[in-house]
Amino acid sequence: MAASRFGLFPTCRIDDHRVADATVWGGIARYINHSCAPNCFTEKFKGPDGVWRMGIYALRDIDLGEELHYDYMVSLRAFGNVA
C-alpha cells in the first residue's frame, strides 16, 4: 500500500516510471496484502489484447487457508513518508 492524502491505496510498481493503481482498475487480487517475506511474486505480461497485465504466482506451495501476500515494490518515500 502507498500513502496519500486520501489514505492508503493498493499499488504495484510496474517499472521505474509506472505504478499500477488497483483503486482505479483491478481484480480480486487487489485484496492481496504486502509482505517483506512474501509467498507470491508478480510478473508483468502483455495480454492477447496488447494490454500490459500483472500476474501473481506462488513462490512455494501454499497451504489451504494460508493468506497470499507479495512485495508491492513501492516505497512510501515517493509519497512523502518513510516506510
PLY file of the C-alpha trace (Angstrom):
ply
format ascii 1.0
element vertex 83
property float x
property float y
property float z
element edge 82
property int vertex1
property int vertex2
end_header
0.00 0.00 0.00
1.15 3.50 -0.66
0.15 6.54 1.33
-1.58 9.61 0.00
-3.61 12.45 1.43
-6.62 10.19 0.81
-5.24 7.37 2.99
-3.82 4.07 1.76
-4.39 2.64 -1.69
-3.22 -0.62 -3.31
-0.41 -0.18 -5.82
2.21 -2.31 -7.51
5.30 -0.97 -9.26
5.41 -1.94 -12.94
8.75 -0.26 -13.73
10.73 2.86 -12.80
8.09 5.12 -14.36
4.76 3.34 -13.88
2.72 2.10 -10.91
-0.47 0.05 -11.22
-3.19 1.51 -9.01
-5.86 -1.10 -8.21
-8.23 1.54 -6.84
-8.69 2.67 -10.44
-8.53 -0.67 -12.25
-8.06 -4.06 -10.66
-9.45 -7.50 -9.99
-9.81 -9.50 -6.81
-6.01 -9.68 -6.49
-6.10 -6.08 -5.21
-7.01 -7.55 -1.82
-3.72 -9.49 -1.54
-1.58 -7.89 1.17
2.04 -6.73 1.06
4.85 -8.58 2.83
8.62 -8.17 3.00
8.73 -12.01 3.17
6.10 -12.86 0.52
4.81 -16.25 -0.61
3.92 -14.90 -4.09
5.55 -12.69 -6.71
4.25 -10.54 -9.54
5.23 -10.58 -13.17
4.01 -8.30 -15.92
2.95 -9.73 -19.27
1.22 -8.46 -22.38
-2.22 -9.99 -22.86
-3.61 -11.11 -26.23
-5.31 -7.70 -26.48
-1.93 -5.93 -26.24
-2.63 -4.53 -22.75
0.04 -4.96 -20.06
-1.19 -7.02 -17.09
0.21 -8.19 -13.76
0.19 -11.91 -12.94
0.57 -13.17 -9.37
2.38 -16.50 -8.94
3.28 -18.68 -5.93
6.90 -18.75 -4.78
6.28 -22.06 -2.97
3.47 -24.47 -2.16
0.77 -22.55 -0.28
-1.31 -24.28 2.36
-5.10 -24.31 2.17
-6.39 -21.23 4.00
-2.97 -19.51 4.07
-3.08 -15.81 3.24
-1.45 -14.74 -0.01
0.99 -11.82 0.07
3.61 -10.27 -2.20
6.03 -7.34 -2.20
4.29 -4.29 -3.71
7.75 -2.85 -4.58
6.57 0.69 -3.85
8.50 2.90 -1.47
6.49 5.26 0.69
9.37 7.72 0.29
7.95 8.57 -3.12
4.76 9.72 -1.39
6.47 11.86 1.28
6.57 9.21 4.02
9.29 6.83 5.16
8.45 3.13 5.35
0 1
1 2
2 3
3 4
4 5
5 6
6 7
7 8
8 9
9 10
10 11
11 12
12 13
13 14
14 15
15 16
16 17
17 18
18 19
19 20
20 21
21 22
22 23
23 24
24 25
25 26
26 27
27 28
28 29
29 30
30 31
31 32
32 33
33 34
34 35
35 36
36 37
37 38
38 39
39 40
40 41
41 42
42 43
43 44
44 45
45 46
46 47
47 48
48 49
49 50
50 51
51 52
52 53
53 54
54 55
55 56
56 57
57 58
58 59
59 60
60 61
61 62
62 63
63 64
64 65
65 66
66 67
67 68
68 69
69 70
70 71
71 72
72 73
73 74
74 75
75 76
76 77
77 78
78 79
79 80
80 81
81 82
